[in-house]
Amino acid sequence: MDSSHADGSSRNNPFGALAAALAVLLGLVLATRLVAPLPSLALLLALALFAGLAGLLLWGWRMTPALSQFGAANTITLMRSVLVLWMASLLPFPDALAELVWPFALAALAVLLLDGVDGAVARRTGTSTAFGARFDMELDAFYLLVLCGAVMALDKAGAWVVALGLMRYGFILAGLAWPFLQAPLPDSFRRKTVCVWQGVTLLVAVLPVTGAAFATWTLALALVLLTWSFAVDTLWLLRQHRPRLPMGDAGASFESGPPRS
């Protein structure tokens, strides 16, 4: 094999970035065990979660043609995912989570603040790809689900709060039964605003200074807004899917004008 081809292949795959991410995750979990009653099972959970992430990442990389290199933007997203996996490894252990709630919240804040940095780097360097956008989107969805689990583990809200994190996955499953839901959606400021509100509300609810009553009401509002946002998108997709009727048909009025989003 040509040496230049071999060097290019090694640069163009994500294995190096994954190895670095694994080292950081192991370091975080082992350091956590020094300051909190975190059982060995947490390390196994972190490794299992990382294995799942690596498998999905490599599968997505393999299925996406013409990717030149993993790039700085995807590396930033991967390092954000390390923080999310560390957070997820604490969820089954409420006592440890209660002792580490401030580090947990700081990690969650870092993930939230870095959201968008990877996209900005990709645009600045001309390396924006569908793979990177999907990677970022799936990480954001899992991050919100982890925050929901933390809110529930800390007794800030009941099990209903998990609906905030599961609604998108439910939408994806619904798309298997109704394929029109899989169609791409236009960019939406409303959708982005609701998503940010959801993340901020969950993060605030985790903080020790936030009472259960305040957390419950703000999270209930976030759930209402999220449900409304999904309903708007669903109606928009339904209108795009519905065949347009002739102008003389009595039902043509339903298709007059562009749908609101």
N, C-alpha and C positions, 0 to 999 in steps of 0.2 A: 504493500500500500504506500502511496506517495506520502512523504512526511508532511508536506504542507496540507494535504487533505486530512491527515490524522490530527494535525494541530487545529485545523478549522473545526473538525468535528468535536474535539474536546472543548473548544471555546463556545460552540453553538448549542451545547446541551445544558440542561439545568443541574447536572449532577454535582458540580462544584458548589453551587449556591445551596443545594439541598444539604450537602455535607456540613457547610458552615451553619446553616439554620439548625440542624440537628445538634451540633455542638453547643450553640447558644441555648437551645431549649433544655438540654441536659444540665447545663450550668445553672440555669434558672431554677429548675426543680431541685437540684442537689443543694443549692444555696438556701432555698426555701426551707428545706428539711432541717437546716441548722438553726432556724429561728422560730419554727412553728411545729406543732405535733402533726406532721404530715406523714402518713404511713407509706410504706414501700409501694403499695398499690397505686399511689399517685404517679410514681415514676412509670409503672407499667402502662397506666392509662395514657400518660403523655406520649409514650413510645407508640402505643396503638393508634392514637390520634394522628401522630406524625406519619405513621405508615400509611394511613388512609389518605392523608394530604398528599404524600409523595406519589402514591399510586394514581390518584386522580390527576395530579399535575403532569406526571409523565404520560398518562393516557391522552390528556388534552394536548400536550406538546406533540405527541406522535400523530394525532389526528388532524393537526393544523398544518397545512402545507406551507412551504416557502418561508418558514421562520428563520431568520438569519442568525440571531443570537438571543440569549435569555435576557440580557440587557439590565441596565440600572433600575428601570421602572419596575420590572417584575421582581427584581431583588428586593426593592423596598416593600412591595406587596408581600413577599415571602417573609420578610422580617416582621412585618405587622402580624402575619399569621402565627409566628412563633409566640408573640405576646398573647394572642387569642387562645392558642393551644395551652399555654401555661395557665391562663385564667380557667379554661375548661377543666384542667386537671384538678382544680381545687373544689369544683362543685359538689362532688359526692362526700365531701368532708366539711360539714358546716362549722365545726369547732375551729379547724385550721383557717377556714375562710373568714370567720369572725375576727380572728387575730390578725389576719392579713388584709383586712378590708381596705385600708388606705393604700398599700402597694397594689392591690387589685384595682382600685379606682384610678390610681395613677397610670397603670398599664392600659386600662380602658380609655382614659383620656388621651394617652399617646396614640392609641389606635385610631381614635376619632379625629385627632388633629392631623395625623398623617394621611387620613383619607383624602384623596385628591392630589396629594403630593406626587404619588406615583404617576397619575395621569398627566400632571403638569410636566414632569420630567420626560415622559414618553412623547408629549407634543413638542417640547423644546428640542429634543434630540432626534425627532422624526422617526421614532420607533413605536408609534401607536399601532396596536394589532388587536384583532378580535379576541385573540387568546388572552392578552393582558386585561382587556376590558371585562371578559367573563371571569377571569381569576379574581379581579378586584370585586366584582359584583357578588360572587359566591362567598368570598371572605366576609363581606359586609353582612350578608344574610346570616352566616353562622355566628358572627360577632354579636348580632342582636339576639340570637337565640341563647347564647351563653350569658348575656346580661339578664335575660328573662329568668334563666335558671338561678342566677345569683340572687336576684330580687326575691324569688320564691324561697331559696335556701336560707336567706336572712330574715324570713318572715315579714317582709315588707308588703307582700300582696299574696293572694291565693293562687292556686294553680291556673286560674283563668288568664294570668298574665302571659303564660307561654303562648297564647294565641297571637300575641304580637310578633313572636319569632317564627311561628308555624304558618302564618297566613300565606306567605309567599310560596312555601313548599306545597301548601294546599292548592294554590293557584296553578302550580306546575303540574300537580297530579290531575287537576281538572282539565288541563290541556291535553292529557292523554285520552280523555273521553270526548272532549270537544276541541278538535285540532285548531279551530279558528282562534283559540286563546293563545296559541303559540306564535301567532303573527307578531312581527316587531311593532313596538309602540313608538310614537314620536317623542322627542325630548320634551320634558315637562317640568316647569318650575314648581308646579303644585306637588308633583311626585317627589322631587328632591327636598322640598321644604318639609313635607310630612315625614320623610325618612330621617332628616336631621333632627326634627322634633322628637321622633321616636327614640333615636340614640341618646340625645341629651336627657330626655325624661328618664330613661332607664338608668343612665349614669348617675343622675342626681338621686334617684331612688336608692341606689346602692350605698350612698354615703352615710356614715353613722349619724350625722347631724340631721338627717331627713327622717321625720316620723312616719309611721306606717299609714296614718290617715292621709297625710299630704301625698305620699307616694301612691296610694290607692287611687285618689281622685285624679291626679295628673296622668297616671298610667291608663285609667279608664278613658280620659279624654284622648290620649294617644291612640287607644284602640278604636275609638269612634272615628277619629280622623283617618286612620289607616283603612278601616272598613269602607269609609266613604271614598277614599282614593282608589281602592281596588274596584269599587262599584263603578266609578267613572271610567276607569280603563276597560272594564268588562263591557260596559255599554258601548264604548267607542269601538271596540273590536267587533261586537255584535253588529253594529251599524255598517262596518266595513265588510263584514261577511255576508250580510243580508243582500240578496240580489236586488238591484235597482228595478223598480217597476216603471212601466211606461208612464209618461206624463199625464195621460188621460185616465189612468187607473185611480180608483178612489183612494188607494193607499199610498199614492205618490207623495203626499204631504209629509210622510214620515221621513223622507229622504231629502227634504228641501234644506239646502244650506249645509255647510260643514259641521260635523259634530263638535261639541265643546270638549276641551280636555283641560 
